[in-house]
């Protein structure tokens, strides 16, 4: 019902878009004056920021339940008073604020400029993200799925994605599981966090981790209230012989297929020893299947989970394959652990159902496999170019861990401080990582840099290495 200027039944508050306007009573004056006062108050209180576009007069009038004339009259008076500005063909916008510096004060702080050359580990080639194929998959799901799919997803993720993941993992990674024991999460970090909560509920208070290893996962374990037990890794992977020295330890986090940051593969005898340890202590192995799809100079290594599905929990995500921005990962756990995950974490965050279905579409159509094959060839060529450039320009700095993955190790001469190189490289708009940053203890002799080439443009490899050489030369200790 439209309000007359003398109607006493008008509500004192009316929603204009996302803005609550207090119009007062009819006795407080003509409606256009009350609309003007309400808008002016909202502007002066800072509830409408400088530059904000106000709703068209027709829409705001409909929201307020009044005539369009009352709104246009209020807009016109506020334009005359300097609170608003109106331009032909554009929306009416707020131009007034309490402070002349209000616009700059409200602006979000600027981020540091992105490095021109990205040799830091942790990202795939973001330029290669299949934008069109992903957009088509999302669009197809949004236009064809039943309306029921727009509700809350069931615990564990969408059944179709869980089924397709179980089939894909069995074929590509040698995983032995059923769709019911696949749990969709947002990342490996999220999966480990959730599983650590399940460990605590079972009375497990500590988790062994590879030393060196991925720093973020150590932080997640500590944040869950569990102790972190560093266990050394070497050229054959995790030192499984050192696990027995920690009484009461029943869980270990490892990356058997491709260790980060050393780039090694867990040796066959140590894979067997790790599973034997888990059975002896009635424990569990948390397998981070880190960038296992990208291998170049060796045969594929199957998942550890396939050797003993009752003792190994596998974690994986799309962060190193498509993009971390998608927020899609999964956990493959024994049934007893899956039940606990679903029961204990009812509020767990899942990827949006449409994104889960879009990824399922890529899996079922074969587009995901084709993307992997294309990326594998691209990364192999980029790695070869990088290794050659490093050998040419830094002959006294050997590389290792190049057979697979998206990173390698560059061993620096003892006279060069890696931390100083990181700072000198940053000054040259080059991102690199100090190997020491991935250690949990000070008891190590590693001396070098971790160089990621996933997000490095192909045409920038030579110049990136030239800048790295300049940074290293600037940090060499001279007599």
TILUMGU-298882 format. One record per residue (C-alpha): x, y, z; residue number from 1; residue in three letters. Coordinates in nm, 3 decimals, always signed. Each point is the difference from the previous one (the first is absolute). Layout:
<recs>
{{X; Y; Z}; NUM; "ALA"} ...
</recs>
This chain:
<recs>
{{+0.000; +0.000; +0.000}; 1; "UNK"} {{+0.134; +0.343; -0.090}; 2; "UNK"} {{+0.038; +0.246; +0.284}; 3; "UNK"} {{-0.167; +0.338; +0.003}; 4; "UNK"} {{+0.169; +0.283; +0.184}; 5; "UNK"} {{-0.266; -0.019; +0.274}; 6; "UNK"} {{-0.022; -0.379; +0.038}; 7; "UNK"} {{+0.094; -0.085; +0.363}; 8; "UNK"} {{+0.035; -0.373; -0.073}; 9; "UNK"} {{+0.339; +0.033; -0.177}; 10; "UNK"} {{+0.284; -0.210; +0.142}; 11; "UNK"} {{+0.281; +0.200; +0.160}; 12; "UNK"} {{+0.267; -0.197; -0.184}; 13; "UNK"} {{+0.018; -0.100; -0.364}; 14; "UNK"} {{+0.267; -0.200; -0.181}; 15; "UNK"} {{+0.149; +0.169; -0.305}; 16; "UNK"} {{+0.221; -0.266; -0.159}; 17; "UNK"} {{+0.236; -0.096; +0.283}; 18; "UNK"} {{-0.056; +0.331; +0.180}; 19; "UNK"} {{-0.240; +0.049; +0.290}; 20; "UNK"} {{-0.163; +0.345; -0.020}; 21; "UNK"} {{-0.178; +0.147; +0.302}; 22; "UNK"} {{-0.283; +0.208; -0.143}; 23; "UNK"} {{-0.171; +0.083; +0.327}; 24; "UNK"} {{-0.372; +0.067; +0.033}; 25; "UNK"} {{-0.233; +0.175; -0.242}; 26; "UNK"} {{-0.030; +0.280; +0.257}; 27; "UNK"} {{+0.374; +0.072; -0.043}; 28; "UNK"} {{-0.060; +0.179; -0.330}; 29; "UNK"} {{-0.049; -0.059; -0.371}; 30; "UNK"} {{+0.123; -0.335; -0.127}; 31; "UNK"} {{+0.263; +0.143; -0.237}; 32; "UNK"} {{+0.147; +0.194; +0.294}; 33; "UNK"} {{+0.014; -0.315; +0.211}; 34; "UNK"} {{+0.167; -0.195; -0.282}; 35; "UNK"} {{+0.253; +0.282; -0.039}; 36; "UNK"} {{+0.074; +0.010; +0.374}; 37; "UNK"} {{+0.037; -0.378; +0.016}; 38; "UNK"} {{+0.245; -0.007; -0.290}; 39; "UNK"} {{+0.195; +0.297; +0.136}; 40; "UNK"} {{+0.029; -0.169; +0.341}; 41; "UNK"} {{+0.120; -0.326; -0.160}; 42; "UNK"} {{+0.263; +0.192; -0.197}; 43; "UNK"} {{+0.119; +0.206; +0.298}; 44; "UNK"} {{+0.017; -0.312; +0.220}; 45; "UNK"} {{+0.220; -0.168; -0.258}; 46; "UNK"} {{-0.247; -0.279; -0.076}; 47; "UNK"} {{+0.013; +0.101; -0.366}; 48; "UNK"} {{+0.357; +0.054; -0.116}; 49; "UNK"} {{+0.133; +0.254; -0.246}; 50; "UNK"} {{-0.052; -0.120; -0.357}; 51; "UNK"} {{-0.284; -0.239; +0.086}; 52; "UNK"} {{-0.271; -0.014; -0.267}; 53; "UNK"} {{-0.350; +0.049; +0.139}; 54; "UNK"} {{-0.291; -0.209; -0.130}; 55; "UNK"} {{-0.195; +0.140; -0.297}; 56; "UNK"} {{-0.285; +0.220; +0.121}; 57; "UNK"} {{-0.265; -0.240; -0.130}; 58; "UNK"} {{+0.150; -0.297; +0.189}; 59; "UNK"} {{+0.055; +0.193; +0.324}; 60; "UNK"} {{-0.359; +0.132; -0.019}; 61; "UNK"} {{-0.125; -0.357; -0.035}; 62; "UNK"} {{+0.212; -0.109; +0.297}; 63; "UNK"} {{-0.129; +0.285; +0.213}; 64; "UNK"} {{-0.359; -0.038; -0.116}; 65; "UNK"} {{-0.029; +0.365; -0.105}; 66; "UNK"} {{-0.029; +0.203; -0.318}; 67; "UNK"} {{+0.299; +0.036; -0.228}; 68; "UNK"} {{-0.036; +0.378; +0.028}; 69; "UNK"} {{+0.087; -0.009; +0.371}; 70; "UNK"} {{+0.330; -0.176; -0.080}; 71; "UNK"} {{+0.098; +0.215; -0.298}; 72; "UNK"} {{-0.077; +0.313; +0.204}; 73; "UNK"} {{+0.220; -0.127; +0.287}; 74; "UNK"} {{+0.281; -0.088; -0.243}; 75; "UNK"} {{-0.022; +0.343; -0.160}; 76; "UNK"} {{+0.022; +0.184; +0.332}; 77; "UNK"} {{+0.299; -0.206; +0.112}; 78; "UNK"} {{+0.174; +0.069; -0.330}; 79; "UNK"} {{-0.056; +0.372; +0.060}; 80; "UNK"} {{+0.143; -0.033; +0.352}; 81; "UNK"} {{+0.310; -0.179; -0.126}; 82; "UNK"} {{-0.069; -0.340; +0.153}; 83; "UNK"} {{-0.067; -0.168; -0.334}; 84; "UNK"} {{+0.113; +0.041; -0.358}; 85; "UNK"} {{-0.209; -0.085; -0.303}; 86; "UNK"} {{+0.136; -0.050; -0.350}; 87; "UNK"} {{-0.193; -0.063; -0.318}; 88; "UNK"} {{+0.002; -0.368; -0.085}; 89; "UNK"} {{+0.150; -0.100; +0.334}; 90; "UNK"} {{-0.127; -0.085; +0.347}; 91; "UNK"} {{-0.045; +0.258; +0.274}; 92; "UNK"} {{+0.303; -0.035; +0.228}; 93; "UNK"} {{+0.109; +0.119; +0.343}; 94; "UNK"} {{+0.260; +0.277; -0.012}; 95; "UNK"} {{+0.009; +0.127; +0.362}; 96; "UNK"} {{+0.190; -0.136; +0.298}; 97; "UNK"} {{+0.094; +0.120; +0.348}; 98; "UNK"} {{+0.369; +0.017; -0.086}; 99; "UNK"} {{+0.171; +0.114; -0.319}; 100; "UNK"} {{+0.227; -0.302; +0.041}; 101; "UNK"} {{-0.289; -0.240; +0.053}; 102; "UNK"} {{+0.034; -0.164; -0.340}; 103; "UNK"} {{+0.366; -0.080; +0.047}; 104; "UNK"} {{-0.052; -0.100; +0.364}; 105; "UNK"} {{-0.263; -0.259; -0.100}; 106; "UNK"} {{+0.199; -0.140; -0.288}; 107; "UNK"} {{+0.135; -0.347; +0.066}; 108; "UNK"} {{+0.374; -0.009; +0.066}; 109; "UNK"} {{+0.200; -0.069; -0.312}; 110; "UNK"} {{+0.179; -0.331; -0.028}; 111; "UNK"} {{+0.368; -0.017; -0.079}; 112; "UNK"} {{+0.057; -0.013; -0.376}; 113; "UNK"} {{+0.026; -0.350; -0.141}; 114; "UNK"} {{+0.349; -0.118; -0.086}; 115; "UNK"} {{+0.084; +0.013; -0.367}; 116; "UNK"} {{+0.167; -0.341; +0.014}; 117; "UNK"} {{-0.165; -0.266; +0.216}; 118; "UNK"} {{+0.238; -0.279; +0.098}; 119; "UNK"} {{-0.171; -0.072; +0.331}; 120; "UNK"} {{-0.151; -0.348; +0.049}; 121; "UNK"} {{-0.364; -0.076; +0.063}; 122; "UNK"} {{-0.188; +0.107; -0.313}; 123; "UNK"} {{-0.082; -0.162; -0.335}; 124; "UNK"} {{-0.005; +0.199; -0.323}; 125; "UNK"} {{-0.290; +0.235; +0.067}; 126; "UNK"} {{+0.017; +0.119; -0.361}; 127; "UNK"} {{-0.100; -0.350; -0.111}; 128; "UNK"} {{-0.318; -0.019; +0.205}; 129; "UNK"} {{-0.270; -0.137; -0.237}; 130; "UNK"} {{-0.227; +0.304; +0.031}; 131; "UNK"} {{-0.240; -0.081; -0.282}; 132; "UNK"} {{-0.031; -0.368; +0.083}; 133; "UNK"} {{-0.061; +0.075; +0.366}; 134; "UNK"} {{-0.253; +0.273; -0.081}; 135; "UNK"} {{-0.181; -0.235; -0.238}; 136; "UNK"} {{-0.011; -0.273; +0.265}; 137; "UNK"} {{-0.141; +0.236; +0.265}; 138; "UNK"} {{-0.253; +0.144; -0.246}; 139; "UNK"} {{-0.113; -0.346; -0.107}; 140; "UNK"} {{-0.059; -0.106; +0.359}; 141; "UNK"} {{-0.177; +0.323; +0.092}; 142; "UNK"} {{-0.244; -0.039; -0.288}; 143; "UNK"} {{-0.066; -0.374; +0.010}; 144; "UNK"} {{+0.017; -0.135; +0.356}; 145; "UNK"} {{-0.314; -0.058; +0.201}; 146; "UNK"} {{-0.107; +0.281; +0.230}; 147; "UNK"} {{+0.075; -0.224; +0.298}; 148; "UNK"} {{+0.373; +0.034; -0.075}; 149; "UNK"} {{-0.014; +0.363; +0.113}; 150; "UNK"} {{-0.048; -0.104; +0.364}; 151; "UNK"} {{+0.263; -0.093; +0.254}; 152; "UNK"} {{+0.236; -0.277; -0.115}; 153; "UNK"} {{-0.008; -0.330; +0.189}; 154; "UNK"} {{+0.281; -0.080; +0.246}; 155; "UNK"} {{+0.310; -0.106; -0.183}; 156; "UNK"} {{-0.078; +0.175; -0.327}; 157; "UNK"} {{-0.214; -0.060; -0.305}; 158; "UNK"} {{-0.053; -0.374; -0.067}; 159; "UNK"} {{+0.075; +0.035; -0.371}; 160; "UNK"} {{+0.338; +0.163; +0.063}; 161; "UNK"} {{+0.090; -0.254; +0.266}; 162; "UNK"} {{-0.080; -0.286; -0.239}; 163; "UNK"} {{+0.205; +0.150; -0.283}; 164; "UNK"} {{+0.291; +0.078; +0.232}; 165; "UNK"} {{+0.006; -0.358; +0.125}; 166; "UNK"} {{+0.012; -0.125; -0.360}; 167; "UNK"} {{+0.265; +0.252; -0.106}; 168; "UNK"} {{+0.226; -0.062; +0.302}; 169; "UNK"} {{-0.015; -0.376; -0.051}; 170; "UNK"} {{+0.099; +0.041; -0.365}; 171; "UNK"} {{+0.261; +0.275; +0.028}; 172; "UNK"} {{+0.145; -0.039; +0.351}; 173; "UNK"} {{-0.062; -0.361; +0.097}; 174; "UNK"} {{-0.231; +0.104; +0.284}; 175; "UNK"} {{-0.231; -0.264; +0.146}; 176; "UNK"} {{-0.321; +0.154; +0.131}; 177; "UNK"} {{-0.375; +0.032; -0.039}; 178; "UNK"} {{-0.195; +0.321; -0.071}; 179; "UNK"} {{-0.134; -0.010; +0.356}; 180; "UNK"} {{+0.352; +0.038; +0.139}; 181; "UNK"} {{+0.090; +0.305; -0.213}; 182; "UNK"} {{-0.058; +0.329; +0.183}; 183; "UNK"} {{+0.002; +0.325; -0.198}; 184; "UNK"} {{+0.172; +0.292; +0.174}; 185; "UNK"} {{+0.145; +0.334; -0.108}; 186; "UNK"} {{+0.376; -0.076; +0.004}; 187; "UNK"} {{+0.266; -0.230; +0.139}; 188; "UNK"} {{+0.041; +0.247; +0.285}; 189; "UNK"} {{-0.372; -0.021; +0.076}; 190; "UNK"} {{+0.006; -0.379; -0.023}; 191; "UNK"} {{+0.295; -0.033; +0.238}; 192; "UNK"} {{-0.165; +0.244; +0.243}; 193; "UNK"} {{-0.319; -0.206; +0.007}; 194; "UNK"} {{+0.185; -0.327; +0.036}; 195; "UNK"} {{+0.209; +0.136; +0.287}; 196; "UNK"} {{-0.323; +0.067; +0.185}; 197; "UNK"} {{-0.095; -0.363; -0.056}; 198; "UNK"} {{+0.344; -0.108; +0.128}; 199; "UNK"} {{-0.048; +0.196; +0.320}; 200; "UNK"} {{-0.339; -0.160; +0.053}; 201; "UNK"} {{+0.171; -0.342; -0.024}; 202; "UNK"} {{+0.260; +0.094; +0.258}; 203; "UNK"} {{+0.290; +0.056; -0.242}; 204; "UNK"} {{+0.192; +0.307; +0.119}; 205; "UNK"} {{+0.298; +0.027; -0.237}; 206; "UNK"} {{+0.075; -0.020; -0.372}; 207; "UNK"} {{+0.342; -0.063; -0.151}; 208; "UNK"} {{+0.088; +0.219; -0.299}; 209; "UNK"} {{+0.278; -0.004; -0.256}; 210; "UNK"} {{+0.297; +0.222; +0.080}; 211; "UNK"} {{+0.020; +0.213; -0.212}; 212; "UNK"} {{-0.362; +0.020; -0.107}; 213; "UNK"} {{-0.293; +0.221; -0.093}; 214; "UNK"} {{-0.019; +0.268; +0.271}; 215; "UNK"} {{-0.373; +0.063; -0.025}; 216; "UNK"} {{-0.091; -0.357; +0.084}; 217; "UNK"} {{+0.215; +0.010; +0.313}; 218; "UNK"} {{-0.186; +0.315; +0.106}; 219; "UNK"} {{-0.336; -0.169; -0.061}; 220; "UNK"} {{+0.098; -0.295; +0.218}; 221; "UNK"} {{+0.108; +0.230; +0.284}; 222; "UNK"} {{-0.317; +0.209; -0.035}; 223; "UNK"} {{-0.202; -0.320; +0.050}; 224; "UNK"} {{+0.167; -0.047; +0.338}; 225; "UNK"} {{+0.234; -0.282; -0.103}; 226; "UNK"} {{+0.375; -0.020; +0.046}; 227; "UNK"} {{+0.224; +0.009; -0.307}; 228; "UNK"} {{+0.284; -0.254; -0.005}; 229; "UNK"} {{+0.258; +0.076; -0.272}; 230; "UNK"} {{+0.155; -0.310; -0.159}; 231; "UNK"} {{+0.284; +0.045; -0.246}; 232; "UNK"} {{-0.038; -0.060; -0.373}; 233; "UNK"} {{+0.290; -0.066; -0.236}; 234; "UNK"} {{+0.062; -0.115; -0.355}; 235; "UNK"} {{-0.220; -0.307; +0.054}; 236; "UNK"} {{-0.284; +0.185; +0.170}; 237; "UNK"} {{-0.119; -0.019; +0.360}; 238; "UNK"} {{+0.244; -0.166; +0.242}; 239; "UNK"} {{-0.244; -0.267; +0.115}; 240; "UNK"} {{+0.265; -0.149; +0.231}; 241; "UNK"} {{-0.028; +0.311; +0.219}; 242; "UNK"} {{-0.373; -0.046; +0.069}; 243; "UNK"} {{+0.066; -0.271; +0.258}; 244; "UNK"} {{+0.189; +0.248; +0.215}; 245; "UNK"} {{-0.318; +0.190; +0.090}; 246; "UNK"} {{-0.200; -0.193; +0.259}; 247; "UNK"} {{-0.375; +0.035; -0.033}; 248; "UNK"} {{+0.012; +0.144; -0.352}; 249; "UNK"} {{-0.282; -0.144; -0.215}; 250; "UNK"} {{-0.041; +0.238; -0.294}; 251; "UNK"} {{+0.235; +0.127; -0.268}; 252; "UNK"} {{-0.047; +0.243; -0.288}; 253; "UNK"} {{+0.206; -0.084; -0.308}; 254; "UNK"} {{+0.014; +0.068; -0.373}; 255; "UNK"} {{+0.125; -0.332; -0.144}; 256; "UNK"} {{-0.046; +0.076; -0.373}; 257; "UNK"} {{+0.190; +0.330; -0.001}; 258; "UNK"} {{+0.140; +0.149; +0.318}; 259; "UNK"} {{-0.010; +0.374; +0.051}; 260; "UNK"} {{+0.241; +0.173; -0.010}; 261; "UNK"} {{+0.271; -0.263; -0.066}; 262; "UNK"} {{-0.179; -0.142; -0.304}; 263; "UNK"} {{+0.079; -0.361; +0.092}; 264; "UNK"} {{-0.210; -0.316; -0.026}; 265; "UNK"} {{-0.048; -0.226; +0.301}; 266; "UNK"} {{+0.215; -0.307; -0.067}; 267; "UNK"} {{-0.185; -0.335; -0.034}; 268; "UNK"} {{+0.156; -0.145; +0.316}; 269; "UNK"} {{-0.102; +0.309; +0.195}; 270; "UNK"} {{-0.357; -0.017; -0.135}; 271; "UNK"} {{-0.023; -0.353; +0.138}; 272; "UNK"} {{+0.164; +0.107; +0.327}; 273; "UNK"} {{-0.242; +0.290; +0.043}; 274; "UNK"} {{-0.303; -0.226; -0.038}; 275; "UNK"} {{+0.153; -0.257; +0.234}; 276; "UNK"} {{+0.050; +0.273; +0.262}; 277; "UNK"} {{-0.364; +0.111; -0.035}; 278; "UNK"} {{-0.123; -0.355; +0.061}; 279; "UNK"} {{+0.233; -0.055; +0.295}; 280; "UNK"} {{-0.112; +0.312; +0.186}; 281; "UNK"} {{-0.366; -0.017; -0.116}; 282; "UNK"} {{+0.063; +0.330; -0.172}; 283; "UNK"} {{-0.084; +0.185; -0.319}; 284; "UNK"} {{+0.196; +0.156; -0.286}; 285; "UNK"} {{-0.120; +0.332; -0.142}; 286; "UNK"} {{+0.107; -0.005; -0.367}; 287; "UNK"} {{+0.035; +0.340; -0.165}; 288; "UNK"} {{-0.013; -0.095; -0.368}; 289; "UNK"} {{+0.199; +0.311; -0.090}; 290; "UNK"} {{+0.015; +0.076; -0.378}; 291; "UNK"} {{+0.036; -0.373; -0.071}; 292; "UNK"} {{-0.148; +0.040; -0.352}; 293; "UNK"} {{+0.302; +0.192; -0.131}; 294; "UNK"} {{+0.282; -0.243; -0.065}; 295; "UNK"} {{+0.253; +0.034; -0.281}; 296; "UNK"} {{+0.304; -0.225; +0.036}; 297; "UNK"} {{-0.142; -0.294; +0.191}; 298; "UNK"} {{-0.295; -0.235; -0.004}; 299; "UNK"} {{-0.316; +0.092; +0.192}; 300; "UNK"} {{-0.003; -0.090; +0.369}; 301; "UNK"} {{-0.329; -0.137; +0.131}; 302; "UNK"} {{-0.152; +0.134; +0.316}; 303; "UNK"} {{+0.098; -0.151; +0.334}; 304; "UNK"} {{-0.370; -0.026; +0.082}; 305; "UNK"} {{-0.042; -0.277; -0.257}; 306; "UNK"} {{+0.245; -0.218; +0.194}; 307; "UNK"} {{-0.202; +0.012; +0.323}; 308; "UNK"} {{-0.335; +0.185; -0.018}; 309; "UNK"} {{-0.067; -0.082; +0.366}; 310; "UNK"} {{+0.301; +0.198; +0.126}; 311; "UNK"} {{+0.045; +0.286; -0.247}; 312; "UNK"} {{-0.206; +0.316; -0.045}; 313; "UNK"} {{+0.061; +0.179; -0.331}; 314; "UNK"} {{-0.030; +0.378; -0.047}; 315; "UNK"} {{-0.009; +0.177; -0.334}; 316; "UNK"} {{-0.128; +0.323; -0.156}; 317; "UNK"} {{-0.016; +0.191; -0.326}; 318; "UNK"} {{+0.231; +0.274; +0.130}; 319; "UNK"} {{+0.307; -0.127; -0.190}; 320; "UNK"} {{-0.194; -0.123; -0.304}; 321; "UNK"} {{-0.264; +0.260; -0.086}; 322; "UNK"} {{+0.003; +0.280; +0.257}; 323; "UNK"} {{-0.017; +0.051; +0.376}; 324; "UNK"} {{-0.277; +0.254; -0.066}; 325; "UNK"} {{-0.245; -0.284; -0.071}; 326; "UNK"} {{+0.022; -0.127; +0.356}; 327; "UNK"} {{-0.059; -0.367; -0.085}; 328; "UNK"} {{+0.176; -0.289; +0.170}; 329; "UNK"} {{-0.076; -0.345; +0.135}; 330; "UNK"} {{+0.080; -0.248; +0.274}; 331; "UNK"} {{+0.007; -0.377; -0.054}; 332; "UNK"} {{-0.020; -0.171; +0.337}; 333; "UNK"} {{-0.085; -0.341; +0.144}; 334; "UNK"} {{-0.370; -0.037; +0.079}; 335; "UNK"} {{+0.050; +0.034; +0.377}; 336; "UNK"} {{+0.167; +0.339; -0.050}; 337; "UNK"} {{-0.249; +0.119; -0.263}; 338; "UNK"} {{-0.289; -0.058; +0.237}; 339; "UNK"} {{+0.177; +0.206; +0.265}; 340; "UNK"} {{+0.077; +0.280; -0.246}; 341; "UNK"} {{-0.365; +0.035; -0.097}; 342; "UNK"} {{-0.135; -0.035; +0.351}; 343; "UNK"} {{+0.246; +0.230; +0.179}; 344; "UNK"} {{+0.017; +0.285; -0.251}; 345; "UNK"} {{-0.358; +0.079; -0.099}; 346; "UNK"} {{+0.092; +0.363; -0.071}; 347; "UNK"} {{+0.288; -0.083; -0.234}; 348; "UNK"} {{+0.031; +0.226; -0.302}; 349; "UNK"} {{-0.045; -0.157; -0.342}; 350; "UNK"} {{+0.058; +0.136; -0.348}; 351; "UNK"} {{-0.325; +0.132; -0.152}; 352; "UNK"} {{-0.210; -0.286; -0.142}; 353; "UNK"} {{+0.007; +0.151; -0.351}; 354; "UNK"} {{+0.381; +0.006; +0.009}; 355; "UNK"} {{+0.006; -0.360; +0.119}; 356; "UNK"} {{-0.224; -0.096; -0.291}; 357; "UNK"} {{+0.206; +0.203; -0.247}; 358; "UNK"} {{+0.314; -0.186; +0.109}; 359; "UNK"} {{-0.190; -0.326; -0.025}; 360; "UNK"} {{-0.084; +0.095; -0.358}; 361; "UNK"} {{+0.371; +0.052; -0.079}; 362; "UNK"} {{+0.081; -0.339; +0.147}; 363; "UNK"} {{-0.276; -0.185; -0.184}; 364; "UNK"} {{+0.063; +0.165; -0.337}; 365; "UNK"} {{+0.375; -0.064; +0.006}; 366; "UNK"} {{+0.079; +0.373; -0.004}; 367; "UNK"} {{+0.184; -0.030; +0.330}; 368; "UNK"} {{+0.232; -0.270; -0.137}; 369; "UNK"} {{+0.065; +0.203; -0.314}; 370; "UNK"} {{+0.085; +0.306; +0.209}; 371; "UNK"} {{+0.243; -0.206; +0.207}; 372; "UNK"} {{+0.175; -0.137; -0.309}; 373; "UNK"} {{+0.035; +0.347; -0.150}; 374; "UNK"} {{+0.138; +0.140; +0.326}; 375; "UNK"} {{+0.242; -0.289; +0.039}; 376; "UNK"} {{+0.156; +0.074; -0.338}; 377; "UNK"} {{+0.012; +0.373; +0.066}; 378; "UNK"} {{+0.163; -0.040; +0.340}; 379; "UNK"} {{+0.254; -0.248; -0.135}; 380; "UNK"} {{+0.114; +0.245; -0.267}; 381; "UNK"} {{+0.013; +0.287; +0.252}; 382; "UNK"} {{+0.199; -0.210; +0.245}; 383; "UNK"} {{+0.250; -0.094; -0.271}; 384; "UNK"} {{+0.044; +0.366; -0.096}; 385; "UNK"} {{+0.045; +0.101; +0.364}; 386; "UNK"} {{+0.252; -0.276; +0.075}; 387; "UNK"} {{+0.207; +0.095; -0.306}; 388; "UNK"} {{-0.005; +0.368; +0.089}; 389; "UNK"} {{+0.108; -0.073; +0.358}; 390; "UNK"} {{+0.285; -0.222; -0.122}; 391; "UNK"} {{+0.118; +0.271; -0.240}; 392; "UNK"} {{-0.022; +0.297; +0.234}; 393; "UNK"} {{+0.060; -0.162; +0.340}; 394; "UNK"} {{+0.237; -0.293; -0.062}; 395; "UNK"} {{+0.108; -0.011; +0.367}; 396; "UNK"} {{-0.360; -0.047; +0.123}; 397; "UNK"} {{-0.119; -0.358; -0.070}; 398; "UNK"} {{-0.369; -0.087; -0.023}; 399; "UNK"} {{-0.193; -0.302; +0.129}; 400; "UNK"} {{-0.356; -0.126; +0.026}; 401; "UNK"} {{-0.067; +0.064; -0.370}; 402; "UNK"} {{-0.158; -0.332; -0.099}; 403; "UNK"} {{-0.355; +0.102; +0.089}; 404; "UNK"} {{-0.220; +0.273; +0.142}; 405; "UNK"} {{+0.002; +0.376; -0.043}; 406; "UNK"} {{+0.314; +0.097; +0.190}; 407; "UNK"} {{+0.368; -0.083; +0.036}; 408; "UNK"} {{+0.281; +0.061; +0.249}; 409; "UNK"} {{+0.291; +0.230; -0.076}; 410; "UNK"} {{+0.296; -0.065; +0.230}; 411; "UNK"} {{+0.195; +0.321; +0.065}; 412; "UNK"} {{+0.371; +0.032; +0.072}; 413; "UNK"} {{+0.073; +0.011; +0.373}; 414; "UNK"} {{+0.119; +0.359; -0.029}; 415; "UNK"} {{-0.346; +0.117; -0.112}; 416; "UNK"} {{-0.275; +0.070; +0.254}; 417; "UNK"} {{-0.335; -0.126; -0.139}; 418; "UNK"} {{-0.201; +0.247; +0.210}; 419; "UNK"} {{+0.203; +0.286; -0.145}; 420; "UNK"} {{-0.061; -0.135; -0.350}; 421; "UNK"} {{-0.376; -0.004; +0.061}; 422; "UNK"} {{+0.014; +0.369; +0.098}; 423; "UNK"} {{+0.227; +0.095; -0.289}; 424; "UNK"} {{-0.226; -0.187; -0.244}; 425; "UNK"} {{-0.309; +0.177; +0.135}; 426; "UNK"} {{+0.170; +0.333; -0.072}; 427; "UNK"} {{+0.027; -0.119; -0.361}; 428; "UNK"} {{-0.372; -0.095; -0.012}; 429; "UNK"} {{+0.084; -0.372; +0.023}; 430; "UNK"} {{-0.165; -0.239; +0.246}; 431; "UNK"} {{+0.201; -0.294; +0.134}; 432; "UNK"} {{-0.019; -0.201; +0.325}; 433; "UNK"} {{+0.267; -0.084; +0.255}; 434; "UNK"} {{+0.021; -0.375; +0.063}; 435; "UNK"} {{+0.060; +0.070; +0.370}; 436; "UNK"} {{-0.350; +0.149; +0.027}; 437; "UNK"} {{-0.149; -0.350; -0.034}; 438; "UNK"} {{+0.191; -0.148; +0.292}; 439; "UNK"} {{-0.166; -0.047; +0.338}; 440; "UNK"} {{+0.331; -0.009; +0.190}; 441; "UNK"} {{+0.335; +0.180; -0.012}; 442; "UNK"} {{+0.185; -0.331; -0.016}; 443; "UNK"} {{+0.058; -0.020; -0.373}; 444; "UNK"} {{+0.274; +0.062; -0.252}; 445; "UNK"} {{-0.217; +0.075; -0.303}; 446; "UNK"} {{+0.123; +0.301; -0.190}; 447; "UNK"} {{-0.189; +0.107; -0.308}; 448; "UNK"} {{-0.312; +0.129; -0.169}; 449; "UNK"} {{-0.330; -0.160; -0.097}; 450; "UNK"} {{-0.089; +0.110; -0.351}; 451; "UNK"} {{-0.351; -0.053; -0.132}; 452; "UNK"} {{-0.060; +0.018; -0.373}; 453; "UNK"} {{-0.374; -0.069; -0.011}; 454; "UNK"} {{-0.107; +0.365; -0.021}; 455; "UNK"} {{+0.302; +0.128; -0.195}; 456; "UNK"} {{-0.072; +0.118; -0.353}; 457; "UNK"} {{+0.189; -0.201; -0.262}; 458; "UNK"} {{+0.151; +0.310; -0.157}; 459; "UNK"} {{+0.125; +0.128; +0.335}; 460; "UNK"} {{+0.221; -0.295; +0.099}; 461; "UNK"} {{+0.328; +0.138; -0.134}; 462; "UNK"} {{-0.046; +0.348; +0.145}; 463; "UNK"} {{-0.117; -0.143; +0.334}; 464; "UNK"} {{+0.319; -0.205; +0.027}; 465; "UNK"} {{+0.208; +0.304; -0.100}; 466; "UNK"} {{-0.160; +0.198; +0.283}; 467; "UNK"} {{+0.061; -0.289; +0.239}; 468; "UNK"} {{+0.366; -0.015; -0.099}; 469; "UNK"} {{+0.030; +0.374; +0.061}; 470; "UNK"} {{-0.158; -0.039; +0.344}; 471; "UNK"} {{+0.236; -0.288; +0.089}; 472; "UNK"} {{+0.306; +0.189; -0.126}; 473; "UNK"} {{-0.099; +0.299; +0.214}; 474; "UNK"} {{-0.007; -0.226; +0.307}; 475; "UNK"} {{+0.324; -0.189; -0.049}; 476; "UNK"} {{+0.241; +0.052; +0.287}; 477; "UNK"} {{+0.319; +0.157; -0.128}; 478; "UNK"} {{+0.335; +0.044; +0.178}; 479; "UNK"} 
</recs>
